Amino acid sequence: MSRLRSANVVALAALSLILVTADQPQAGLISGLVNTLTQVVDGAVGGLLSRGIWTARIPSGAFSGTASVSLSALSGSNVCQLEISPASKNGFAKPVTLTAKIPLGMSAASAEIEWLNPQTQAWEPVAGSSVNPLARTVSAPLWHFSTYRVGGRSGW
């Protein structure tokens, strides 16, 4: 297993075990901190959550009513977890835009946002990922919340 893939597996395991609902960083199982931001979002208004390299922009009309939305990111990792409660809100009328800074050493040309398919336990590209090479960011439209990472080749 490659070093990057191995680090992602460890980061994902830590995220799965250490999700917190406070806005303060908590000590993690590995060298890093899990930062979780939880906000109540009015679907008619939308919202913005940002932690580490990650930003989730929820447009107005993505869902009806209100929901509690959490974004968790492990410090120094390219993996994040997005959650929404109640779970019945986890399917959007308008896509949420997830944006991440492309990690140093990763080629911007190959960067994409991937999600962890819980059925296969494999990382799969999110359709519609796009790169802004000047800002060194990658974005993707999300139709549901899950575990995501920035994937791509090393190098420039």
HELIX and SHEET records of a PDB file:
HELIX    1   1 ARG A    3  LEU A   17  1                                  15    
HELIX    2   2 ALA A   87  LYS A   89  5                                   3    
HELIX    3   3 ALA A  108  SER A  110  5                                   3    
SHEET    1   A 7 GLN A  26  ALA A  27  0                                        
SHEET    2   A 7 LEU A  33  ASP A  42 -1                                        
SHEET    3   A 7 THR A  66  LEU A  74 -1                                        
SHEET    4   A 7 VAL A  79  SER A  85 -1                                        
SHEET    5   A 7 THR A 147  GLY A 151 -1                                        
SHEET    6   A 7 GLU A 112  ASN A 117 -1                                        
SHEET    7   A 7 ALA A 122  PRO A 125 -1                                        
SHEET    1   B 5 GLY A  47  ARG A  51  0                                        
SHEET    2   B 5 TRP A  54  ILE A  58 -1                                        
SHEET    3   B 5 VAL A  96  LYS A 101 -1                                        
SHEET    4   B 5 THR A 137  LEU A 142 -1                                        
SHEET    5   B 5 SER A 130  ASN A 132 -1                                        
END                                                                             
